[in-house]
């Protein structure tokens, strides 16, 4: 488990408070769920496998922090995380995505996470190898002679299966043209040249020089998919991906700067140093033990039998989600994943429906229910000023790039929060997202003229009223503009 998971529930809530205003009940629920994972990891014997996560159902209007709580929790835990919308799935037999794709998305997120960690571990060695390759390109006379690799036996056998054309292509991809005759420097002189060149590359002396390099590209078989379908949705498997490193690599010549060549070589060397099989094993373990799937808009599929028309598949989607949440084994292109210990957090506004409209089996799989509160004027004021990523601070730094000194007075913050709350009451309540629209409208003129008119802008109550009062007071204008 990541070190962050060792935080106590109180510390987890404190970390979430840095980014999310209010919603103490929801924060406590996810903090306990995260701590329970830490506790389970330290159990031994059969009981460890018996303890399953207590999934959470968040109920509250849009824009109050449901998604942000789950996303920040995953970041804090260092856990694989995906956010999906229940409305994009369809019942088996209908055109659309099947619910198992959310598990495949989780595995892909885990693969990316582990790959980034492993590449970070080998970054120093990969960069050193990349610099050596750059020196080889800049001063080929100092490069030690390399033996020609033998013909890939598997490629030869594929030639007999798919015909001479493929065999010739494989031979061309592996066999490189003989290098131009280059005088080889004496060993002592070659070492001196390479040492100096290595130091020059490190300090960026050659960064803008153009060089010709060979970039490896995966070879493609003359056949496409096995089983058909979209591989991103698990409908088929790419043959060349299944065969992996057995196929010869195709090399393409490109003219790039030395800085770009170093970046390309570093990526290639990182791929060589990272064990792909170990990455898959760790990613599958991490996704199964620590993964978090956030299912948004669950209320939009809360339908029971008897519905007709375009929503006829809603209950079918719930029944398809049920085995995933209960715990099942889903086949992905990286291997099978059991979902027994994946934490599911579902969320919905439940304006037109209620949690009891979900099928009873699915309700039972979300035993923890928390209701998030609608935001008040005081909450809006806090959101504008207190969080680490406060909106006002974002605009101050954004416009500061253009030389504009933006200052928000306390009475200006108060007026902004009041207007945002009033528009939410008059139109649709979209929670804290209303602050984005109000602030954009308020600072539109400043943002437009910033490159030419750098200076100080004081956002006080009068400034806010002058630019927003007419729009806020008119219900029609606020509906279409804010």
Order of alpha helices (4+ residues) and beta strands (2+ residues): alpha-alpha-alpha-beta-alpha-beta-alpha-alpha-alpha-alpha-alpha-beta-beta-beta-alpha-beta-alpha-alpha-beta-alpha-beta-beta-beta-alpha-beta-alpha-alpha-beta-alpha-alpha-alpha-beta-alpha-alpha
